[in-house]
Each structure stands twice: as structure tokens, then as C-alpha cells.
Amino acid sequence: MKPLSDESAEVSDLAGRTHGPVLTPGAVGYDEERTGYQLLSAHRPALVVGALDAHDVRAAVEFAVATGAKIAVQASGHGLGEALDGGVLISTRRMNEVTVDPAAATASVEAGATWQQVIDAAAPYGLAPLSGSSTGVGAVSYTLGGGVGLLARRHGFAADHVRRIDLVTADGQLRHVTADSDPDLFWALRGGGGNFGVVTGMEIGLLPLSTIYGGGLYFDVERVPGVLEAWCGWTRTVPEEMTSAVTVLPFPDLPMMPEALRGRHVAQIQIAYAGGAEEGERLVRPLRELGSRLRDTLRELPYAESGAVFDEPDQPHGYRSANLLLGALDPDALATLPKLAGPSAPVMCVVGLRHLGGALARAPRVPNAVGHRAAEYSLSVLSPVEPGQEGMARDTHRAVLEPWAEQALGRSLNFTFGPTGEREVRDAFAPDDYSRLAEIRTKCDPGAHFHSNHAIPPIAP
């Protein structure tokens, strides 16, 4: 693709056919538009289209295909792995309308809406979506990757609750994809990521839910060294209504850190119980009895405040991560985590263990491409990274995950932040499913125009 400028005939023509801004390098707003939540890398497109609606998306796709350009899409930019160099970036963050049908218990969600926007739209009707731990993440991109949410063990993957996906394919057509209209593509989109076109919106089912019992229990790993083992044993006793996780990280000894956590190696157990507070209190009692807690934020809370369960940072930063999906938690491997990923690790490591199973293990009513439903746990390791530290982070993550190799069933692409090769993407799916996804990609995008974080290449002719 040749260099473009705001004055070029091609750009002027595209700008005349779109409602949102069309920006080239050096233009006011270009850098802001291409930069997402993940700051370690940013797209470097030849052109950015700040789409206001599906019409703008179609125009951008038609322009890119006509000029032989690659196409990337960015809403919040949380999951950016491999940046686009050149080509066309479609920014969907302005497309953030959410419309709730309380009678049908559904929501129509535009491509750029975050989960918090969906939560806020649904809450007045006593409804809630299957959102995740970070409410600032884009709802559509999260769902295309499967989506393990706060209530996942009770209700399954977010992708299991999708009714319709609106998609612009490489031929410039806006398609309203359902299980009836195009069962193969509908199967692929729910779990196969952004390989098949540009999603402009989706319709999802909502849950009749206003509150949950949830929050966090924070322990000092040195003072309560058996937290991970105890949590692991506890997960084998709880009902599906209980979805939980534990994050282990060293808090820097810095003034901006919470005083109770500053300078400590902390295990934060996260609780989301789809039930009443009284029963929730009973279920978590064994965890509270493990030892002295640095913080205890468990309470009945409105689902609109569900981001408090994981209490994750909301400021953009650079990071890399790797993960595995596990059939079980090996006690010997579990014992290696505090040392391999503790304060003495070459880079700061945030280790996350999530309890899966329950409804996640059951096939949905309408099948989809989400892989490895038999996994009982996920293990991830994430590091804040500055430019030049990528290699050190990669080596550290490999060392942390190596003791788990025998228990690994595969990986989750939604928790893989960084460039991925074909082998890593294959590991997220059953072999037959990966082959089917490649066939569908070939039909939808034979020219491989769509630049996805986790690419499934078309089959070569």
C-alpha cells in the first residue's frame, strides 16, 4: 500500500463517504486514535477510520480491499498482541450504543461498547450480561474470544449467549449472522476471534440478576503460605454458582500503593457468587479461616459495581502474558509459583488462577468454536513490560509455566497478550475445529485482508 496523505484523492474520496474521521500519519488525532489500553505496542496504520456506524465500516473495508491493504480493528485495545504496520485501522470506539429489550432479556451491543456500558444499560431492568473481570474491556472482542466471566461456572462462556452477530466481510457485505442464516460462520465467530470480518454489533442474552455476593480476600503469602493449596482444595467443594480465582503478585513498596498491601507478596482470592449474601458467607468461611487477612472486601454488591471483584488497574500500560488451560492443579507445580513468579523473578509477575468447570464444560444449545471446555482451571502469568524487556518477560513466563506442561490441555487466546504464532493459535482449539475455522476463513477472506491478534490463515490454493 502506497503512502497516503489527507490531500490524496483516495483519502478524500473515502472521507467523503464516511461519517467519522479519516486520519493519516501526522494528522491531528492520529496518534490518539491508534493507541489503545495496551501501551507496549500500537498500530502504525497508513490510514485510520474512526467509524461512527456500520456504513463507515463497510466503506473502510471496501477501500482496504480495493487498495490491497490489511485491515485491523480496535475498540478498547486491551488485547492488542501484534500491531498492524501500514494498512487500514478501523477504530470502533465511537460505536458504543447499547439497546436493551427487557421483555426479551436481550441487549444489542455496538462494536465499541465496553462491558461497563452494557452493565449500566441492563441494570435498570434487573438484568446483567456475562461480563468479565475488567469492565473496561470491549464487550464484542471479549465475546468473540469466548469470554470467561464472573458468573462463568453457572452460565458458561459469554459466546454461548450470543443470538446474532452483525459482520462486514471482505466482499463489503454487511451480514446479520445467526444460527439459522449461516450456521458455519455463526459457529466460527463465537470463539474464533476476529478472523472473519469486522463485527459491527451483536445481540446477546441477559441474565435476571441485580446483585451478587463478591469481592476479594487478600493474604500475605509469606504469613499464610498455604493459600494456593487451600483455595485449590476449596474449589472442589463449591457449587456452580460460585466462580472464583486467585491472583498472586508482589506489590511494590511505593507510596501510591495501598498501605495494607505495600511491599508485600499478596494472594488475592476473588469471589463472585450468584446467590444470596448469607449463603455466600457460609461458603467462603473456610477461606476466611486461613489466617490474617490484609483486606477483606466481600459483600453483597450491585452487579453495576462488579468490577470491584477483581479490582484491576484501569490505567493503560504495557504488558505481556502467557497462559495454559489445565485439567487439574498439580500440588508440586503449585508449590513452584511463589518462587518462580515471586518478588525475586527477573520481571514482575502477576499470576492468575481461575476455577473453570461447571457450565463452562457443557456444550451450549447452539454449538460454537470455543475450545478445551474440559479444562478445570486456567493459569496465566502477566508482566508489566517496558520496551526492550519483552525477551526477559517471555523467558520468565516460559519458566513459570514449564512445570505445568503435563497438565496442559491447551491455551486461552483471550488471556494471551502478545504476538502469537500459528502453533500457539492451534493450541486453543481441537484439531478438527481449527481445520474447520481455516476453511471458513478461506471462504470469508480468501485474500487474508483481516489482521487478527490470533490469526487463523486461509488455506492456500
BAGU-330937 format. One record per residue (C-alpha): residue in one letter; x, y, z. Coordinates in nm, 2 decimals. Layout:
N
   residuo        X        Y        Z
         A        X        Y        Z
...
# end
This chain:
461
   residuo        X        Y        Z
         M     0.00     0.00     0.00
         K     0.15     0.33    -0.11
         P     0.19     0.62     0.15
         L    -0.12     0.83     0.18
         S    -0.19     1.19     0.29
         D    -0.50     1.38     0.38
         E    -0.49     1.55     0.04
         S    -0.47     1.24    -0.17
         A    -0.76     1.17    -0.40
         E    -0.82     0.82    -0.24
         V    -0.83     0.96     0.11
         S    -1.05     1.25     0.01
         D    -1.29     1.01    -0.16
         L    -1.31     0.78     0.14
         A    -1.36     1.08     0.38
         G    -1.65     1.19     0.16
         R    -1.81     0.85     0.20
         T    -1.78     0.82     0.58
         H    -1.93     1.00     0.88
         G    -1.64     0.96     1.12
         P    -1.28     1.10     1.08
         V    -1.03     0.96     0.83
         L    -0.67     1.02     0.95
         T    -0.33     0.96     0.81
         P     0.01     0.98     1.00
         G     0.08     1.32     1.12
         A    -0.28     1.43     1.13
         V    -0.42     1.57     1.45
         G    -0.58     1.28     1.64
         Y    -0.40     1.01     1.45
         D    -0.18     0.90     1.75
         E    -0.47     0.91     1.99
         E    -0.68     0.70     1.76
         R    -0.43     0.43     1.70
         T    -0.32     0.39     2.07
         G    -0.52     0.16     2.29
         Y    -0.51     0.03     2.65
         Q    -0.20    -0.18     2.58
         L     0.09     0.06     2.55
         L     0.38    -0.17     2.48
         S     0.29    -0.17     2.11
         A     0.05     0.04     1.90
         H    -0.08     0.00     1.55
         R     0.10     0.20     1.28
         P    -0.15     0.22     1.01
         A    -0.13     0.41     0.68
         L    -0.49     0.52     0.75
         V    -0.73     0.52     1.04
         V    -1.11     0.53     1.00
         G    -1.29     0.64     1.32
         A    -1.61     0.46     1.24
         L    -1.94     0.60     1.36
         D    -2.16     0.33     1.22
         A    -2.17     0.01     1.00
         H    -2.17     0.23     0.69
         D    -1.83     0.36     0.78
         V    -1.70     0.01     0.85
         R    -1.82    -0.10     0.50
         A    -1.65     0.20     0.33
         A    -1.33     0.13     0.51
         V    -1.33    -0.24     0.42
         E    -1.41    -0.17     0.06
         F    -1.12     0.09     0.05
         A    -0.88    -0.15     0.20
         V    -0.96    -0.44    -0.02
         A    -0.95    -0.22    -0.33
         T    -0.60    -0.10    -0.24
         G    -0.47    -0.44    -0.12
         A    -0.43    -0.32     0.23
         K    -0.45    -0.52     0.55
         I    -0.73    -0.44     0.80
         A    -0.71    -0.42     1.18
         V    -0.99    -0.33     1.42
         Q    -0.96    -0.17     1.76
         A    -1.21    -0.08     2.02
         S    -1.06    -0.05     2.37
         G    -0.72    -0.20     2.27
         H    -0.69    -0.42     2.58
         G    -0.59    -0.73     2.39
         L    -0.36    -0.59     2.13
         G    -0.09    -0.85     2.05
         E     0.07    -0.79     1.72
         A     0.05    -0.44     1.58
         L    -0.06    -0.36     1.22
         D     0.22    -0.19     1.02
         G     0.06     0.00     0.74
         G    -0.28    -0.08     0.61
         V    -0.62     0.04     0.75
         L    -0.71     0.06     1.11
         I    -1.08     0.07     1.19
         S    -1.14     0.23     1.53
         T    -1.49     0.13     1.66
         R    -1.48     0.31     2.00
         R    -1.74     0.57     1.88
         M    -1.98     0.28     1.81
         N    -2.08     0.23     2.17
         E    -2.46     0.23     2.17
         V    -2.63    -0.04     2.38
         T    -3.01    -0.11     2.35
         V    -3.18    -0.33     2.60
         D    -3.51    -0.53     2.53
         P    -3.62    -0.61     2.88
         A    -3.91    -0.83     2.77
         A    -3.68    -1.05     2.56
         A    -3.39    -1.01     2.81
         T    -3.15    -0.92     2.53
         A    -2.91    -0.64     2.45
         S    -2.80    -0.51     2.11
         V    -2.44    -0.40     2.16
         E    -2.23    -0.20     1.91
         A    -1.87    -0.29     1.84
         G    -1.71    -0.03     2.06
         A    -1.91    -0.07     2.37
         T    -1.74    -0.17     2.69
         W    -1.88    -0.42     2.94
         Q    -1.95    -0.14     3.19
         Q    -2.17     0.04     2.93
         V    -2.36    -0.29     2.87
         I    -2.39    -0.34     3.25
         D    -2.52     0.01     3.31
         A    -2.78    -0.02     3.03
         A    -2.91    -0.35     3.16
         A    -2.91    -0.27     3.54
         P    -3.23    -0.06     3.55
         Y    -3.42    -0.36     3.43
         G    -3.28    -0.60     3.68
         L    -3.07    -0.77     3.41
         A    -2.69    -0.83     3.37
         P    -2.46    -0.96     3.09
         L    -2.20    -1.23     3.12
         S    -1.92    -0.97     3.16
         G    -1.57    -1.03     3.27
         S    -1.33    -0.93     3.54
         S    -1.24    -0.60     3.38
         T    -1.55    -0.39     3.29
         G    -1.35    -0.16     3.07
         V    -1.28    -0.43     2.81
         G    -1.47    -0.42     2.48
         A    -1.77    -0.65     2.50
         V    -1.76    -0.77     2.14
         S    -1.39    -0.86     2.12
         Y    -1.41    -1.03     2.46
         T    -1.71    -1.24     2.34
         L    -1.55    -1.33     2.00
         G    -1.27    -1.50     2.20
         G    -1.51    -1.69     2.42
         G    -1.53    -1.49     2.73
         V    -1.48    -1.64     3.08
         G    -1.69    -1.41     3.30
         L    -1.77    -1.35     3.67
         L    -2.06    -1.60     3.66
         A    -1.90    -1.84     3.41
         R    -1.93    -2.16     3.62
         R    -2.30    -2.11     3.65
         H    -2.38    -1.98     3.30
         G    -2.09    -2.07     3.07
         F    -1.90    -1.86     2.82
         A    -2.02    -1.52     2.70
         A    -2.01    -1.67     2.35
         D    -2.27    -1.92     2.45
         H    -2.53    -1.65     2.49
         V    -2.49    -1.47     2.16
         R    -2.81    -1.45     1.94
         R    -2.68    -1.26     1.64
         I    -2.36    -1.10     1.51
         D    -2.35    -0.82     1.25
         L    -2.04    -0.85     1.03
         V    -1.88    -0.68     0.74
         T    -1.69    -0.94     0.53
         A    -1.41    -0.89     0.28
         D    -1.66    -0.85    -0.01
         G    -1.80    -0.54     0.16
         Q    -2.13    -0.70     0.26
         L    -2.30    -0.63     0.59
         R    -2.43    -0.97     0.71
         H    -2.66    -1.04     1.00
         V    -2.53    -1.38     1.11
         T    -2.74    -1.62     1.31
         A    -2.76    -1.99     1.37
         D    -3.03    -2.01     1.10
         S    -2.89    -1.77     0.84
         D    -2.53    -1.90     0.84
         P    -2.46    -2.18     1.09
         D    -2.10    -2.23     0.99
         L    -2.00    -1.87     1.02
         F    -2.21    -1.82     1.34
         W    -2.02    -2.12     1.49
         A    -1.68    -1.98     1.39
         L    -1.74    -1.62     1.51
         R    -1.82    -1.73     1.87
         G    -1.48    -1.84     1.98
         G    -1.27    -1.80     1.66
         G    -1.19    -1.43     1.71
         G    -1.16    -1.16     1.45
         N    -1.05    -1.37     1.16
         F    -1.37    -1.35     0.95
         G    -1.46    -0.98     0.91
         V    -1.53    -0.67     1.11
         V    -1.80    -0.71     1.37
         T    -2.02    -0.40     1.39
         G    -2.25    -0.53     1.67
         M    -2.41    -0.83     1.84
         E    -2.72    -0.93     2.02
         I    -2.67    -1.12     2.34
         G    -2.89    -1.28     2.61
         L    -2.90    -1.12     2.95
         L    -2.95    -1.27     3.30
         P    -3.22    -1.18     3.55
         L    -2.97    -1.06     3.81
         S    -2.92    -0.74     4.01
         T    -2.67    -0.83     4.28
         I    -2.40    -1.08     4.36
         Y    -2.20    -1.17     4.67
         G    -1.84    -1.09     4.58
         G    -1.52    -0.91     4.64
         G    -1.17    -1.01     4.75
         L    -0.97    -1.17     5.03
         Y    -0.61    -1.05     5.05
         F    -0.34    -1.26     5.22
         D     0.03    -1.21     5.27
         V     0.19    -1.52     5.10
         E     0.48    -1.53     5.35
         R     0.25    -1.52     5.65
         V    -0.02    -1.75     5.51
         P     0.19    -1.97     5.28
         G    -0.08    -2.23     5.20
         V    -0.33    -2.00     5.04
         L    -0.30    -2.15     4.69
         E    -0.33    -2.51     4.81
         A    -0.62    -2.42     5.03
         W    -0.80    -2.24     4.75
         C    -0.74    -2.53     4.52
         G    -0.89    -2.78     4.77
         W    -1.18    -2.54     4.84
         T    -1.28    -2.52     4.47
         R    -1.36    -2.89     4.47
         T    -1.63    -2.84     4.73
         V    -1.83    -2.54     4.59
         P    -2.14    -2.53     4.38
         E    -2.15    -2.40     4.02
         E    -2.30    -2.07     4.15
         M    -1.95    -2.00     4.29
         T    -1.70    -1.87     4.04
         S    -1.36    -1.78     4.19
         A    -1.00    -1.70     4.11
         V    -0.68    -1.61     4.29
         T    -0.42    -1.36     4.17
         V    -0.07    -1.36     4.32
         L     0.15    -1.06     4.28
         P     0.42    -0.86     4.46
         F     0.30    -0.51     4.54
         P     0.58    -0.25     4.50
         D     0.68    -0.06     4.82
         L     0.57     0.27     4.67
         P     0.36     0.55     4.82
         M     0.09     0.51     4.56
         M     0.02     0.15     4.66
         P    -0.25     0.07     4.92
         E    -0.08     0.09     5.26
         A    -0.20    -0.26     5.37
         L    -0.05    -0.42     5.06
         R     0.26    -0.21     5.00
         G     0.58    -0.41     4.98
         R     0.40    -0.75     5.03
         H     0.37    -1.06     4.81
         V    -0.01    -1.08     4.80
         A    -0.26    -1.36     4.72
         Q    -0.59    -1.20     4.63
         I    -0.88    -1.45     4.62
         Q    -1.16    -1.32     4.40
         I    -1.52    -1.43     4.47
         A    -1.83    -1.40     4.26
         Y    -2.13    -1.59     4.40
         A    -2.46    -1.59     4.21
         G    -2.67    -1.62     4.52
         G    -2.75    -1.45     4.85
         A    -2.51    -1.30     5.09
         E    -2.59    -1.54     5.38
         E    -2.51    -1.85     5.17
         G    -2.21    -1.67     5.02
         E    -2.07    -1.60     5.37
         R    -2.11    -1.97     5.46
         L    -1.93    -2.09     5.15
         V    -1.63    -1.86     5.20
         R    -1.59    -1.92     5.57
         P    -1.31    -2.18     5.51
         L    -1.11    -1.92     5.32
         R    -1.16    -1.66     5.58
         E    -1.02    -1.90     5.84
         L    -0.69    -1.95     5.66
         G    -0.53    -1.67     5.85
         S    -0.50    -1.30     5.90
         R    -0.63    -1.10     5.60
         L    -0.47    -0.78     5.47
         R    -0.80    -0.67     5.32
         D    -1.15    -0.82     5.31
         T    -1.39    -0.66     5.06
         L    -1.65    -0.94     5.04
         R    -2.01    -0.81     5.05
         E    -2.34    -0.81     4.86
         L    -2.28    -0.57     4.58
         P    -2.49    -0.44     4.28
         Y    -2.38    -0.60     3.96
         A    -2.31    -0.25     3.83
         E    -2.01    -0.25     4.07
         S    -1.89    -0.59     3.97
         G    -1.55    -0.45     3.86
         A    -1.47    -0.44     4.23
         V    -1.44    -0.82     4.25
         F    -1.10    -0.83     4.07
         D    -1.03    -0.46     4.13
         E    -0.79    -0.45     3.83
         P    -0.60    -0.14     3.72
         D    -0.79     0.09     3.48
         Q    -0.49     0.29     3.36
         P    -0.33     0.20     3.02
         H     0.01     0.04     3.05
         G     0.24    -0.21     2.86
         Y     0.22    -0.58     2.93
         R     0.28    -0.93     2.80
         S     0.13    -1.26     2.92
         A     0.11    -1.63     2.86
         N    -0.13    -1.89     2.98
         L    -0.23    -2.26     2.99
         L    -0.56    -2.44     3.03
         L    -0.53    -2.72     3.28
         G    -0.71    -3.04     3.36
         A    -0.61    -3.03     3.72
         L    -0.38    -2.83     3.96
         D    -0.07    -3.04     4.04
         P     0.03    -2.98     4.41
         D     0.41    -3.00     4.32
         A     0.37    -2.75     4.04
         L     0.15    -2.52     4.25
         A     0.43    -2.50     4.51
         T     0.67    -2.36     4.25
         L     0.46    -2.05     4.17
         P     0.56    -1.83     4.48
         K     0.93    -1.88     4.40
         L     0.93    -1.87     4.01
         A     0.69    -1.58     3.99
         G     0.76    -1.41     4.33
         P     0.95    -1.09     4.41
         S     1.28    -1.24     4.30
         A     1.16    -1.31     3.95
         P     1.35    -1.12     3.67
         V     1.04    -0.92     3.59
         M     0.73    -0.85     3.79
         C     0.48    -1.14     3.75
         V     0.11    -1.13     3.81
         V    -0.01    -1.49     3.83
         G    -0.38    -1.57     3.78
         L    -0.55    -1.90     3.86
         R    -0.92    -1.93     3.76
         H    -1.16    -2.21     3.86
         L    -1.34    -2.33     3.54
         G    -1.57    -2.63     3.50
         G    -1.94    -2.63     3.57
         A    -2.14    -2.48     3.29
         L    -1.82    -2.40     3.10
         A    -1.77    -2.77     3.05
         R    -2.11    -2.83     2.89
         A    -2.18    -2.78     2.52
         P    -2.41    -2.48     2.46
         R    -2.75    -2.52     2.29
         V    -2.61    -2.38     1.97
         P    -2.25    -2.51     1.92
         N    -1.96    -2.27     1.89
         A    -1.58    -2.28     1.83
         V    -1.48    -2.22     2.20
         G    -1.21    -2.48     2.27
         H    -1.10    -2.70     2.56
         R    -1.42    -2.70     2.76
         A    -1.29    -2.99     2.97
         A    -1.03    -2.76     3.14
         E    -1.09    -2.73     3.51
         Y    -0.85    -2.43     3.57
         S    -0.66    -2.17     3.38
         L    -0.32    -2.04     3.47
         S    -0.19    -1.71     3.34
         V     0.12    -1.51     3.41
         L     0.13    -1.14     3.31
         S     0.41    -0.89     3.34
         P     0.42    -0.51     3.31
         V     0.68    -0.46     3.04
         E     0.88    -0.16     2.92
         P     1.02    -0.16     2.56
         G     1.32    -0.39     2.54
         Q     1.20    -0.62     2.82
         E     0.99    -0.85     2.60
         G     1.25    -1.12     2.58
         M     1.30    -1.13     2.95
         A     0.93    -1.15     3.01
         R     0.89    -1.43     2.76
         D     1.17    -1.63     2.92
         T     1.03    -1.58     3.27
         H     0.68    -1.68     3.16
         R     0.81    -1.99     3.00
         A     0.99    -2.09     3.32
         V     0.67    -2.02     3.53
         L     0.45    -2.24     3.30
         E     0.70    -2.52     3.24
         P     0.62    -2.73     3.55
         W     0.26    -2.74     3.42
         A     0.33    -2.88     3.08
         E     0.19    -3.23     3.15
         Q    -0.14    -3.10     3.28
         A    -0.19    -2.86     2.99
         L    -0.48    -2.91     2.76
         G    -0.41    -2.60     2.55
         R    -0.44    -2.23     2.59
         S    -0.69    -1.94     2.60
         L    -0.64    -1.67     2.34
         N    -0.84    -1.42     2.55
         F    -0.56    -1.43     2.81
         T    -0.27    -1.43     2.56
         F    -0.13    -1.07     2.53
         G     0.15    -1.06     2.28
         P     0.24    -1.19     1.93
         T     0.13    -1.54     1.87
         G     0.24    -1.79     1.61
         E     0.02    -2.05     1.43
         R     0.12    -2.32     1.67
         E     0.00    -2.12     1.97
         V    -0.33    -2.04     1.80
         R    -0.38    -2.41     1.71
         D    -0.33    -2.49     2.08
         A    -0.65    -2.30     2.16
         F    -0.87    -2.54     1.96
         A    -0.93    -2.91     1.89
         P    -0.75    -3.01     1.57
         D    -1.08    -3.07     1.37
         D    -1.22    -2.73     1.49
         Y    -0.90    -2.55     1.38
         S    -0.93    -2.70     1.04
         R    -1.29    -2.60     1.01
         L    -1.21    -2.25     1.12
         A    -0.94    -2.23     0.85
         E    -1.19    -2.34     0.59
         I    -1.44    -2.08     0.70
         R    -1.17    -1.81     0.70
         T    -1.09    -1.91     0.34
         K    -1.45    -1.87     0.23
         C    -1.49    -1.53     0.41
         D    -1.15    -1.38     0.35
         P    -0.95    -1.57     0.08
         G    -0.72    -1.27     0.04
         A    -0.63    -1.27     0.41
         H    -0.71    -0.90     0.45
         F    -0.81    -0.91     0.82
         H    -0.52    -0.87     1.06
         S    -0.62    -1.05     1.38
         N    -0.44    -1.07     1.71
         H    -0.46    -1.45     1.68
         A    -0.45    -1.53     1.31
         I    -0.60    -1.84     1.15
         P    -0.46    -1.82     0.80
         P    -0.68    -1.91     0.49
         I    -0.60    -2.24     0.33
         A    -0.35    -2.18     0.04
         P    -0.50    -2.27    -0.30
# end
